């Protein structure tokens, strides 16, 4: 193989490795607050 083909192949491998490494580092950590628990209404009589 000529030096140019080897150089292009090496650059391609480096670009592919860099692209894979970036995808793994872009992990997001999302925290979602739970909704507050509400109490059931208490029966107090018909007209109260």
mmCIF file as gemmi writes it, N, C-alpha and C atoms, coordinates in Angstrom:
data_model
loop_
_atom_site.group_PDB
_atom_site.id
_atom_site.type_symbol
_atom_site.label_atom_id
_atom_site.label_alt_id
_atom_site.label_comp_id
_atom_site.label_asym_id
_atom_site.label_entity_id
_atom_site.label_seq_id
_atom_site.pdbx_PDB_ins_code
_atom_site.Cartn_x
_atom_site.Cartn_y
_atom_site.Cartn_z
_atom_site.occupancy
_atom_site.B_iso_or_equiv
_atom_site.pdbx_formal_charge
_atom_site.auth_seq_id
_atom_site.auth_asym_id
_atom_site.pdbx_PDB_model_num
ATOM 1 N N . UNK Axp A 1 ? 0.836 -1.189 0 1 0 ? 1 A 1
ATOM 2 C CA . UNK Axp A 1 ? 0 0 0 1 0 ? 1 A 1
ATOM 3 C C . UNK Axp A 1 ? 0.878 1.248 0 1 0 ? 1 A 1
ATOM 4 N N . UNK Axp A 2 ? 0.344 2.257 -0.61 1 0 ? 2 A 1
ATOM 5 C CA . UNK Axp A 2 ? 1.113 3.497 -0.62 1 0 ? 2 A 1
ATOM 6 C C . UNK Axp A 2 ? 0.93 4.235 0.701 1 0 ? 2 A 1
ATOM 7 N N . UNK Axp A 3 ? 1.775 5.186 0.947 1 0 ? 3 A 1
ATOM 8 C CA . UNK Axp A 3 ? 1.706 5.948 2.193 1 0 ? 3 A 1
ATOM 9 C C . UNK Axp A 3 ? 0.429 6.755 2.276 1 0 ? 3 A 1
ATOM 10 N N . UNK Axp A 4 ? -0.078 7.24 1.149 1 0 ? 4 A 1
ATOM 11 C CA . UNK Axp A 4 ? -1.302 8.035 1.159 1 0 ? 4 A 1
ATOM 12 C C . UNK Axp A 4 ? -2.51 7.194 1.602 1 0 ? 4 A 1
ATOM 13 N N . UNK Axp A 5 ? -2.604 5.967 1.116 1 0 ? 5 A 1
ATOM 14 C CA . UNK Axp A 5 ? -3.729 5.095 1.486 1 0 ? 5 A 1
ATOM 15 C C . UNK Axp A 5 ? -3.656 4.755 2.968 1 0 ? 5 A 1
ATOM 16 N N . UNK Axp A 6 ? -2.463 4.478 3.468 1 0 ? 6 A 1
ATOM 17 C CA . UNK Axp A 6 ? -2.301 4.184 4.89 1 0 ? 6 A 1
ATOM 18 C C . UNK Axp A 6 ? -2.685 5.392 5.746 1 0 ? 6 A 1
ATOM 19 N N . UNK Axp A 7 ? -2.282 6.579 5.298 1 0 ? 7 A 1
ATOM 20 C CA . UNK Axp A 7 ? -2.59 7.802 6.032 1 0 ? 7 A 1
ATOM 21 C C . UNK Axp A 7 ? -4.101 8.042 6.074 1 0 ? 7 A 1
ATOM 22 N N . UNK Axp A 8 ? -4.771 7.855 4.948 1 0 ? 8 A 1
ATOM 23 C CA . UNK Axp A 8 ? -6.221 8.046 4.897 1 0 ? 8 A 1
ATOM 24 C C . UNK Axp A 8 ? -6.925 7.012 5.774 1 0 ? 8 A 1
ATOM 25 N N . UNK Axp A 9 ? -6.454 5.784 5.761 1 0 ? 9 A 1
ATOM 26 C CA . UNK Axp A 9 ? -7.059 4.738 6.585 1 0 ? 9 A 1
ATOM 27 C C . UNK Axp A 9 ? -6.888 5.045 8.074 1 0 ? 9 A 1
ATOM 28 N N . UNK Axp A 10 ? -5.717 5.503 8.475 1 0 ? 10 A 1
ATOM 29 C CA . UNK Axp A 10 ? -5.471 5.837 9.871 1 0 ? 10 A 1
ATOM 30 C C . UNK Axp A 10 ? -6.336 7.018 10.312 1 0 ? 10 A 1
ATOM 31 N N . UNK Axp A 11 ? -6.46 8.039 9.456 1 0 ? 11 A 1
ATOM 32 C CA . UNK Axp A 11 ? -7.298 9.178 9.79 1 0 ? 11 A 1
ATOM 33 C C . UNK Axp A 11 ? -8.763 8.761 9.916 1 0 ? 11 A 1
ATOM 34 N N . UNK Axp A 12 ? -9.21 7.869 9.057 1 0 ? 12 A 1
ATOM 35 C CA . UNK Axp A 12 ? -10.582 7.366 9.139 1 0 ? 12 A 1
ATOM 36 C C . UNK Axp A 12 ? -10.836 6.625 10.445 1 0 ? 12 A 1
ATOM 37 N N . UNK Axp A 13 ? -9.882 5.805 10.865 1 0 ? 13 A 1
ATOM 38 C CA . UNK Axp A 13 ? -10.028 5.085 12.137 1 0 ? 13 A 1
ATOM 39 C C . UNK Axp A 13 ? -10.041 6.048 13.319 1 0 ? 13 A 1
ATOM 40 N N . UNK Axp A 14 ? -9.198 7.08 13.271 1 0 ? 14 A 1
ATOM 41 C CA . UNK Axp A 14 ? -9.174 8.054 14.358 1 0 ? 14 A 1
ATOM 42 C C . UNK Axp A 14 ? -10.481 8.838 14.434 1 0 ? 14 A 1
ATOM 43 N N . UNK Axp A 15 ? -11.032 9.206 13.285 1 0 ? 15 A 1
ATOM 44 C CA . UNK Axp A 15 ? -12.301 9.935 13.268 1 0 ? 15 A 1
ATOM 45 C C . UNK Axp A 15 ? -13.422 9.056 13.802 1 0 ? 15 A 1
ATOM 46 N N . UNK Axp A 16 ? -13.437 7.792 13.415 1 0 ? 16 A 1
ATOM 47 C CA . UNK Axp A 16 ? -14.479 6.867 13.889 1 0 ? 16 A 1
ATOM 48 C C . UNK Axp A 16 ? -14.359 6.657 15.402 1 0 ? 16 A 1
ATOM 49 N N . UNK Axp A 17 ? -13.154 6.509 15.901 1 0 ? 17 A 1
ATOM 50 C CA . UNK Axp A 17 ? -12.958 6.318 17.336 1 0 ? 17 A 1
ATOM 51 C C . UNK Axp A 17 ? -13.367 7.568 18.118 1 0 ? 17 A 1
ATOM 52 N N . UNK Axp A 18 ? -13.059 8.74 17.582 1 0 ? 18 A 1
ATOM 53 C CA . UNK Axp A 18 ? -13.433 9.99 18.253 1 0 ? 18 A 1
ATOM 54 C C . UNK Axp A 18 ? -14.948 10.157 18.268 1 0 ? 18 A 1
ATOM 55 N N . UNK Axp A 19 ? -15.612 9.782 17.186 1 0 ? 19 A 1
ATOM 56 C CA . UNK Axp A 19 ? -17.067 9.906 17.125 1 0 ? 19 A 1
ATOM 57 C C . UNK Axp A 19 ? -17.733 8.964 18.129 1 0 ? 19 A 1
ATOM 58 N N . UNK Axp A 20 ? -17.215 7.769 18.272 1 0 ? 20 A 1
ATOM 59 C CA . UNK Axp A 20 ? -17.786 6.819 19.238 1 0 ? 20 A 1
ATOM 60 C C . UNK Axp A 20 ? -17.545 7.3 20.671 1 0 ? 20 A 1
ATOM 61 N N . UNK Axp A 21 ? -16.403 7.875 20.94 1 0 ? 21 A 1
ATOM 62 C CA . UNK Axp A 21 ? -16.089 8.346 22.29 1 0 ? 21 A 1
ATOM 63 C C . UNK Axp A 21 ? -16.988 9.511 22.676 1 0 ? 21 A 1
ATOM 64 N N . UNK Axp A 22 ? -17.327 10.383 21.741 1 0 ? 22 A 1
ATOM 65 C CA . UNK Axp A 22 ? -18.196 11.524 22.043 1 0 ? 22 A 1
ATOM 66 C C . UNK Axp A 22 ? -19.603 11.062 22.393 1 0 ? 22 A 1
ATOM 67 N N . UNK Axp A 23 ? -20.12 10.07 21.705 1 0 ? 23 A 1
ATOM 68 C CA . UNK Axp A 23 ? -21.474 9.592 21.979 1 0 ? 23 A 1
ATOM 69 C C . UNK Axp A 23 ? -21.587 9.025 23.387 1 0 ? 23 A 1
ATOM 70 N N . UNK Axp A 24 ? -20.567 8.382 23.878 1 0 ? 24 A 1
ATOM 71 C CA . UNK Axp A 24 ? -20.615 7.78 25.198 1 0 ? 24 A 1
ATOM 72 C C . UNK Axp A 24 ? -20.525 8.835 26.293 1 0 ? 24 A 1
ATOM 73 N N . UNK Axp A 25 ? -19.86 9.941 26.051 1 0 ? 25 A 1
ATOM 74 C CA . UNK Axp A 25 ? -19.677 10.962 27.064 1 0 ? 25 A 1
ATOM 75 C C . UNK Axp A 25 ? -20.873 11.885 27.195 1 0 ? 25 A 1
ATOM 76 N N . UNK Axp A 26 ? -21.791 11.864 26.251 1 0 ? 26 A 1
ATOM 77 C CA . UNK Axp A 26 ? -22.923 12.785 26.26 1 0 ? 26 A 1
ATOM 78 C C . UNK Axp A 26 ? -24.111 12.107 26.93 1 0 ? 26 A 1
ATOM 79 N N . UNK Axp A 27 ? -23.952 11.706 28.167 1 0 ? 27 A 1
ATOM 80 C CA . UNK Axp A 27 ? -25.04 11.113 28.927 1 0 ? 27 A 1
ATOM 81 C C . UNK Axp A 27 ? -25.627 12.178 29.835 1 0 ? 27 A 1
ATOM 82 N N . UNK Axp A 28 ? -26.948 12.298 29.804 1 0 ? 28 A 1
ATOM 83 C CA . UNK Axp A 28 ? -27.609 13.289 30.633 1 0 ? 28 A 1
ATOM 84 C C . UNK Axp A 28 ? -28.241 12.609 31.835 1 0 ? 28 A 1
ATOM 85 N N . UNK Axp A 29 ? -28.192 13.281 32.963 1 0 ? 29 A 1
ATOM 86 C CA . UNK Axp A 29 ? -28.786 12.777 34.186 1 0 ? 29 A 1
ATOM 87 C C . UNK Axp A 29 ? -29.937 13.699 34.544 1 0 ? 29 A 1
ATOM 88 N N . UNK Axp A 30 ? -31.154 13.189 34.422 1 0 ? 30 A 1
ATOM 89 C CA . UNK Axp A 30 ? -32.338 14.008 34.63 1 0 ? 30 A 1
ATOM 90 C C . UNK Axp A 30 ? -33.04 13.533 35.896 1 0 ? 30 A 1
ATOM 91 N N . UNK Axp A 31 ? -33.334 14.473 36.807 1 0 ? 31 A 1
ATOM 92 C CA . UNK Axp A 31 ? -34.05 14.155 38.037 1 0 ? 31 A 1
ATOM 93 C C . UNK Axp A 31 ? -35.438 14.778 37.934 1 0 ? 31 A 1
ATOM 94 N N . UNK Axp A 32 ? -36.454 13.95 38.098 1 0 ? 32 A 1
ATOM 95 C CA . UNK Axp A 32 ? -37.828 14.429 38.016 1 0 ? 32 A 1
ATOM 96 C C . UNK Axp A 32 ? -38.426 14.363 39.416 1 0 ? 32 A 1
ATOM 97 N N . UNK Axp A 33 ? -38.921 15.503 39.897 1 0 ? 33 A 1
ATOM 98 C CA . UNK Axp A 33 ? -39.547 15.539 41.209 1 0 ? 33 A 1
ATOM 99 C C . UNK Axp A 33 ? -40.921 14.881 41.137 1 0 ? 33 A 1
ATOM 100 N N . UNK Axp A 34 ? -41.243 13.99 42.073 1 0 ? 34 A 1
ATOM 101 C CA . UNK Axp A 34 ? -42.564 13.367 42.055 1 0 ? 34 A 1
ATOM 102 C C . UNK Axp A 34 ? -43.645 14.374 42.438 1 0 ? 34 A 1
ATOM 103 N N . UNK Axp A 35 ? -44.854 14.131 41.964 1 0 ? 35 A 1
ATOM 104 C CA . UNK Axp A 35 ? -45.957 15.015 42.306 1 0 ? 35 A 1
ATOM 105 C C . UNK Axp A 35 ? -46.312 14.83 43.784 1 0 ? 35 A 1
ATOM 106 N N . UNK Axp A 36 ? -46.725 15.9 44.457 1 0 ? 36 A 1
ATOM 107 C CA . UNK Axp A 36 ? -47.094 15.763 45.866 1 0 ? 36 A 1
ATOM 108 C C . UNK Axp A 36 ? -48.337 14.887 46.017 1 0 ? 36 A 1
ATOM 109 N N . UNK Axp A 37 ? -48.348 14.133 47.1 1 0 ? 37 A 1
ATOM 110 C CA . UNK Axp A 37 ? -49.47 13.236 47.369 1 0 ? 37 A 1
ATOM 111 C C . UNK Axp A 37 ? -50.569 14.044 48.06 1 0 ? 37 A 1
ATOM 112 N N . UNK Axp A 38 ? -51.758 14.013 47.491 1 0 ? 38 A 1
ATOM 113 C CA . UNK Axp A 38 ? -52.874 14.747 48.096 1 0 ? 38 A 1
ATOM 114 C C . UNK Axp A 38 ? -53.742 13.777 48.882 1 0 ? 38 A 1
ATOM 115 N N . UNK Axp A 39 ? -54.413 14.287 49.906 1 0 ? 39 A 1
ATOM 116 C CA . UNK Axp A 39 ? -55.265 13.448 50.734 1 0 ? 39 A 1
ATOM 117 C C . UNK Axp A 39 ? -56.665 13.395 50.132 1 0 ? 39 A 1
ATOM 118 N N . UNK Axp A 40 ? -57.334 12.289 50.365 1 0 ? 40 A 1
ATOM 119 C CA . UNK Axp A 40 ? -58.713 12.13 49.901 1 0 ? 40 A 1
ATOM 120 C C . UNK Axp A 40 ? -59.626 13.032 50.73 1 0 ? 40 A 1
ATOM 121 N N . UNK Axp A 41 ? -60.645 13.601 50.123 1 0 ? 41 A 1
ATOM 122 C CA . UNK Axp A 41 ? -61.588 14.416 50.904 1 0 ? 41 A 1
ATOM 123 C C . UNK Axp A 41 ? -62.338 13.545 51.931 1 0 ? 41 A 1
ATOM 124 N N . UNK Axp A 42 ? -62.579 14.13 53.089 1 0 ? 42 A 1
ATOM 125 C CA . UNK Axp A 42 ? -63.235 13.401 54.181 1 0 ? 42 A 1
ATOM 126 C C . UNK Axp A 42 ? -64.718 13.736 54.171 1 0 ? 42 A 1
ATOM 127 N N . UNK Axp A 43 ? -65.548 12.738 54.281 1 0 ? 43 A 1
ATOM 128 C CA . UNK Axp A 43 ? -67.006 12.934 54.318 1 0 ? 43 A 1
ATOM 129 C C . UNK Axp A 43 ? -67.384 13.556 55.66 1 0 ? 43 A 1
ATOM 130 N N . UNK Axp A 44 ? -67.992 14.739 55.608 1 0 ? 44 A 1
ATOM 131 C CA . UNK Axp A 44 ? -68.347 15.445 56.855 1 0 ? 44 A 1
ATOM 132 C C . UNK Axp A 44 ? -69.848 15.596 57.047 1 0 ? 44 A 1
ATOM 133 N N . UNK Axp A 45 ? -70.624 15.033 56.196 1 0 ? 45 A 1
ATOM 134 C CA . UNK Axp A 45 ? -72.075 15.187 56.305 1 0 ? 45 A 1
ATOM 135 C C . UNK Axp A 45 ? -72.624 15.722 54.987 1 0 ? 45 A 1
ATOM 136 N N . UNK Axp A 46 ? -73.95 15.824 54.911 1 0 ? 46 A 1
ATOM 137 C CA . UNK Axp A 46 ? -74.564 16.201 53.655 1 0 ? 46 A 1
ATOM 138 C C . UNK Axp A 46 ? -74.361 17.668 53.327 1 0 ? 46 A 1
ATOM 139 N N . UNK Axp A 47 ? -74.542 18.596 54.276 1 0 ? 47 A 1
ATOM 140 C CA . UNK Axp A 47 ? -74.52 20.035 53.962 1 0 ? 47 A 1
ATOM 141 C C . UNK Axp A 47 ? -73.425 20.788 54.704 1 0 ? 47 A 1
ATOM 142 N N . UNK Axp A 48 ? -72.362 20.183 55.061 1 0 ? 48 A 1
ATOM 143 C CA . UNK Axp A 48 ? -71.32 20.896 55.812 1 0 ? 48 A 1
ATOM 144 C C . UNK Axp A 48 ? -70.244 21.394 54.908 1 0 ? 48 A 1
